[in-house]
Amino acid sequence: MIREVTILGGGSAGLLAALSLRRRLPDLPVRVIRSADIGVIGVGEGTTQIFPRYLFENLRLKPAQFYAEAQPTWKLGIRFLWGARPHFHYTFSSMIDARWEDLPKNNGYYCDEDFENLDVWASLMGQDKAFPRRPDGLPDFDGHQHVGFHIENKKLVDYLEARCRDFGAEIIDATVQRVETSERGVEALILEDGRVLTSDLFVDASGFRSELLGRALGVPFQPFTQTLFCDRAVIGGWPRTTEPIRSYTVAETMNHGWSWQIEHEGWINRGYVYSSAFVSDEEARAELVAKNPKVIEGGREPRIVRFRTGRYATMWKGNVVGIGNASGFVEPLEASALQCIIVQCRTLADLLLDTAGEPTATAIEMYNRFIGDLWDNVRDFLGVHYKFNGRLETPFWQAARNDTALGRATDLVRFYQENGPSSLGRTVLLDPNDPYGLEGYYALLVGQKVPFSHPWRPGQDERRIFDKHRKDILGEAKRGFDVASTLEAIRRPGWRWGG
């Protein structure tokens, strides 16, 4: 019987786990052990659309409080400087695997050359806008259904910790000195001040260290190196001055990997993910600085983060459950990481609720299989990014195109190459729990102009109808709000979130 839960780690993974358990099982005591001496990486600081929906719909947190304390900006998707096109947009809506009723084929079949304005969210990104305009002249948030956030890590962690306290989770500021184990898993955590903490269930949210699942219990680690070659990141940024606040993350092809740019109201976050097998740390830093000289203005120095990609063979062993980076890691992609954390937290809380606090062997087996598949799906989805990016001919990108393993995405890609972006692809080829869905894969394949057999050649009438739809969408996007004007609108007295 699980009568008490102890969470090791006070970053976003540990705090989201605590908050999820307290909201779903309010009678279950939960404590979080976190140390101020152990920092967090805080590199990605972006989310998908799953994050706001989970906070506001599942956990029933108040949007007004979140916006006031976490101070996010909005992320409609990703602008990829990637592949054969000058750029393409990846949104959180359905625009490729969708069709207008007066056209016979999905939108993806009409995108040989022009990938713009397929829906209002992509068009807003193209116009550097964030939200459509409501009839009353205010920004239309659409219930946060198609937008994520850019959030500074410290502000997010502070907000989550405050909500954990609000809902009765105990926060202990301490450092674990030793872990005592037995056949059932972890028996106790010995703190530096001499306290001994026992628990029915331990959640390992200790990040890369994986103190409980990896180190104490010795669960084998399964690397993703056949698909993901990068193992370093150099991270920097600069204070915003006159730059407009973009409503999207930028993912840009670099010589030996890729770089991100994430937009906060007062700060621009920039980082370069690369493979140490192809470039040194010093060369990678120089490449980032050459493209972004502001990262070293004022004496700031970009920092190097080393990581390994992969996941643990099981996420739940004995009385220990790993969540977040303590269970797996793909790349410094905070949006995907937070999405995985949310799925893990929701599934754990549901499992404890459905089993009345007595997890069965089959329930734990289901959890391990489900979360293992989740990490594998993320790996394979990222593999599609690397396999078909023909933008550069450097040794890194030649190796990525030649050697990247696609895993279970292989059949879906082969289906696309023979049939194009057909909706039939979701019937048997895609894991129903895949976090990106058919739309995500097709956005990458069509966006990178991956060819397929028998491309569709629309007649003049079809093309005119298609272009008319896009023209109407573009007009709506041009009337929209940019990030700065949306921030101004929600900070005016009298703004109502409707919840």
N, C-alpha and C positions, 0 to 999 in steps of 0.2 A: 504494500500500500504506500502510495506517494503522499505523505503528509506534510512534507517540507521540501523546498527546492532551493539549492544554493547555486548561484551563477558566478563564475569566475571571469571577470572582465567587465569594465565599465565603459566600453566604446559603444558604437551604435548597435552592434550585434547583441551584446549583453543587455543593454537597456531596452531594446525592442523585445527581447525575449521576456524580460521581467514585466514589461508593460502588457504584453500579450497574455501572459499567464494571469496577471492580476485582473485584467478586464474580462477574461473568459472564465476564470475560476477564482472569484473574489474571496473565497474562504481558504484558499491555499496560501500558506505563508511563503513568501519569496524574499530572499536576500541577495544582494549584489555585492561582491567583493571587488573593489577597484583600488588601484594605487595611483596616486598623483605622480609618482616617480616614473611610471611607465606611460610613455606617450602613445599617440595614435598616428598612423601614417597620414590620413587626411588628404589624399591626393586627388581623388576623383570628384567627390562632392556633388554628384549629380544623381538624379533618380529617373526611373521610368514612370509611366502613368499609374503603375500599381501602387506606388508609395502614397500619394494623396488619397487614393480611394481606400487604402487600408487604414490610414490614420482617421479619416473622417467618416467612413462608412462602417468598417469593421470594429475599430477601437472607439468610435464615437467621440473623438476628440474635437475640440472647438476650433474651426478655421481661424476665427479672429485672434485667438490666443496664439496659435501657431504662427500666423503672419507677424504678430507683434513681437514675439520672442525669437523665433528662428530667422526671421527677415530673409526669406527666400526670394529669388527671382524665378522666372519660369523657363522651362525647357520643353519646347514643342517637338523636339527630335534632334537629329544629328545632321549636320551638313558634312558630307563626305567629299573631301578632295582626294579622289580615289578612283582608280580605273580609267576608262577611256574618255569619260565625259569631263568637262571642266569642273563640274561638281554635280552631286545629286543629293536629294533630301530623303532621309529616313524618318518617318513620322510614327506616332503612336496610334494612328487611325488606320482605316482600311482604304487604301487608294489604288494599289496594284491589283489585288484580288477582290475587285469590285467592278460593277458595270452599271452604266445608265440603262434604263429600261428601253430606250429607243435605239440602242446599239446591240449588235449580236455577240460581241466579244468583251472579255474583261479589259479594263483599262491598260493592263500591261502589254497587250498585243499592239497598242497604238503608240508605243514609246520608243520606236527605233532611234529617233534623233532627239525629240523634245520630251523632257521628263518633268516639265514645270506645270504647276497649277492643276494637278490632278485632283486635289481636294482643297478645302479652305485652309487646313492646317499647314500643308506644304506651301500653299500660296502666301500665307502669312509669313512663313519663314523666308520666302523669297523676297518679300517686301520689308524685312526686318521689323515685322509687327508681331504682336503676341496674342491678341484676342480679337474676335469680330466685335462689331458694334451692335448693341441691342437697339430696338426701335426707340427706347427712351434715351439713347445717346450714351449709355454706360457700357463698359466692357462686359462681354458675355463669357462667363467662365465655364459654361457647359457642364456644370457639376464636376469639374476636374476629371472628366472622362478621357480626355485626349492630351493632357499636359502632365509633365513631371516638374521637378524643381532643380534649380541650382542652389545649394545651401553650403555655407561655410561650415566646416566640420565642427569646430568648437561650439558654434551657435546651435547646431543640431544636437550635439551631445548634451549641452546645458539644458536645452528644452526637454529632451527625453528624460534626463535625470529629474528634472522638476516634476514631470508628469508621473514618473515612477513613485516619487515621494507622495504626490497627491493621492495616488491610488493604493498606498499602503505598503509598497515595497521598502524593505530595509536596505539602506546603503551603508556599507562598511568600508572605511578608508584604511586599507591594510595591505601588506605584502605577504604572499605565501612563501614560507621558507622551505617547507617540505610537504610532500604528498605521501600519505600512507595508503597502501593498496592491499587488497586481498583477492580471493577468487571471485567475489561478487563485484569487484571494481575498485572504487575509491572508498576507503574507510573514513579518512579524515584529512582535513587540511590543517597543517600546523603553521600558524602565523608567526611573524617575526617577534611580536610582543608576547608570545607564549600561549596565546589562545588556541584551543583545539576546536575546530568546527566539523561537526558531522552532519549528514543530511541523507534523506532517502534518495534524492536524485540530484546529481551535479550536472550543470550545463557548462560546458567548456566554451567560453567566448573570449579566450585569451589571445586571439589573433594568430599570427604566424607561429608563435611559440607552441601552440597546441599543448599546453602544459599537462592536461589530463588525458585527453584522447591519444595524442601522439607520444608524448614523453613518458607519462606515468604508466599507461596501459599498453604502450608499444603497438598500437594498431598500424598495420603496414600502410605506407604512402604509395599511391599509384600516380606516377608522373604523367603529364600531358605533353611531353616533349616531342612526340611524333606529330603533333598538330600545332603546338604553340612553341615557337623557337625563342621568343624574347624572355629575358631573365633579369633585366635591369630597367630602371627608369631614372631620368634626371628631371628634377622638379623645381620650378621657379614660378615667378609671377611679378606683378607690379601694381601699384595703386592706379586706379582708373582716374583719368583726367578728362579729356574731351571725347574719348571713344564712346560710341553708342553702345548700349547694353543689348547684346544679341539675345534672341529668344531660342537659342539652340547651342548645343555643343558642336565644336568643330573637330573632326578627325581628319588629319592631314598626313598623306604619305611622306615619309622621310627616307633617307638613303638606306637605313638599316633597321627600319621599323616604322613607327607612326607617332604622331604627336596629338595631344588634345589641347583645346582651349575652352575653358569654362568661365562663364560670365557671372560675377557677383556685382552687387550694386556699387561697392567701393573697391573691388579688387578683381584683377584678371588672373586666373590660374592657368599656367602653361606647363606642360610636361612632355617628355619624349620617352617612349617605350622602345627599347632596342635589345638586340642580341649581342652579348659579349663575345660570341664566337665570330662576329663580323666586324666589331668596332670596339675600341677601347673607351673607357669612361671619359677620358680627356677629350677624345675626338667627338664623342656624342655630345658632351657639354658644349664644345666649340660649335657644333652644328646647330644646336638649339639657340645659342647666343647669337650666332650669325643671322638667324632668321628672326630673332626676337631680342634685339639689343637692350630693351628695357629691363630684362630680367637681372641685369647686373648693375643697373644705374643705382647710385647711392650706396655702393659697396655691398649690395646683397649678393649672396653666393648660392647658386642652385645646389640642391643636395641630391645625392645618389641613393637610391633605394634598390637593394638586391632582393629578389624573390624567386620562388620556384612555383611552377604551375603544376596542378594536379589535385587529387582528392584522397582522402583516407578510404580504405577498403570498406569500412563500415562507419557510420556516423553515430550509431548508438551501440555501445558495448557495456554490458553489465549495468551499472547505475550511472553511466556517463553518456551524455548527448553532446556532440560537437555542433556548434552553430557558427556561421560566418567563416572567416579565414581559418579558424581552428579546425574546420572540417574540409575545406577546399579553397583553392585560389586559382583564378584564371589569368588575370592581368590587372594592372591598376585601373579597373573599370568599376568605379563605385556604383554606377547605376545598376549594372548586372549583379554586383555583390549584394546591394541592398535588396534587389528583387529576390535573390536566393534566400537572404536572411528572412524576408517576410514569409516566403513559402515555408521555410523551416519552422519559424515561430508559430505560424497558423496551424501547421500540421501537428506540431507537438502539443499545442493547446487542445486541438480537436481530439487527438488521440487520448490524452489524459481525461478529457471530458467524457468521451464515448466509452472508455474502459472503467469509468468511475474511480480513477486513480490507481488502478491495478493493471498496468500494461501487461498484456499477454505476449507469449512468444511469437504468435503470428502477427500481432500488431507491430511489434518491434521489427520483425522481418519485413513487413510491409513498409515501415518507415525507412529502413535502410535501403530497400530496393528503390523506393520512390525518390528519395533525396540523392542517392547515387546516380539515378537516371537524370535527375535535374542537372547535376554538375556535368555529366557527360553531354547532355544536350547543349549546354552553354559552350562547352569545348568545341563541339562539332559546328555550332553556329559561327563561332569565331573563325573556325577553319575556313569557312566559305569566304570570309573577308580576305584571307591571305591567298587562297588558292587561285583566285581569279583577278587579283589586282595587277594589271599589266601596265601600270603607269610608269614605272621605272625599270631599268635593266641593270640594276646593281646586283652584286653577288647574293645579297640577302634576299632580294625579291625573286631572283631566278630560282634560288633554293626553295623559297616559299611556294612558288607555283609548281615546281617539280615534285616536291617531297611532302607537302602537307597532306596528312591523312584526314579524311572527312568522316570516318566512323559511320554512324548510322545515318548521317546526312547523304551518304553516297547514292542511295537509291532515289532519294528525292531530287538530287541534282541531275542524275541520269534521266529521270522522268522529265524534268524541265528541259533538258537539252534535246529531247525527242519531241516534246509536246508543247513547249512554251509554258507561260504562266496560267495553266489551266486549273480551275477550282477542283477538278477531279483529284489533284495531288493530295488533298487533305484526307481522302477517304481511307487509305490504307498505309500511306507512306510516312505519315507524320504522327509522332507520339502525341496523343490527345492532351498530355500535360506539358508539351513543349512550351517554354515561356515566351517564345517569339512568334509561334504560329506560322502558317503558310505565308501570310502577308510579309512577315519579317524576312523569310528566305527569298521570296520573290522580289522584294524591294532591293535586296543586295544583288541578286542575279540580273535583274533588269537594269538596275542602276549601274552595274559594272559592264553592261552591254555583253553579257555572256550570250553567245549565239544559240539559237535553237532551230531545229529542222522545220521547214515549211512555215516561214514567217508569214504573218497575215498582211495582205496588201489591200487596205480598205479603198473602196471607191470614193469618188468625189463627194457624194452625198454623205457617206459615213464620216469622212474627214471633216466636212463642214459642221455636222452635228457635234462631233467630238470637240472641235475648236470653239464652237459656240458655248458649250458647257464650260470650257476652261476660261473663256473670256468673262463669263458671268462670275465665276469664282474669283478671278483676278480683281474684278471690280469690287467685290465684297471685301477682299483682303486689303485693298488700297484704302478702304474706309475704316480699317481697323485701328486698334490702339497699339502703340509700341510699348516696350517694357516701362520706360520712364513715365509715360502718361498713365499707364495702368497703375503703377505704384502711387502716383499722385491721386488717382481716383479713389483707391481703397483707403487712403489715409485722410480723406476729407471727412469732416464730421457728418454723421448721418448715414455712412455706408453700411449696408446690411448684407451679411453673408447668407442669410436664409437658413442658418443652422448653427 
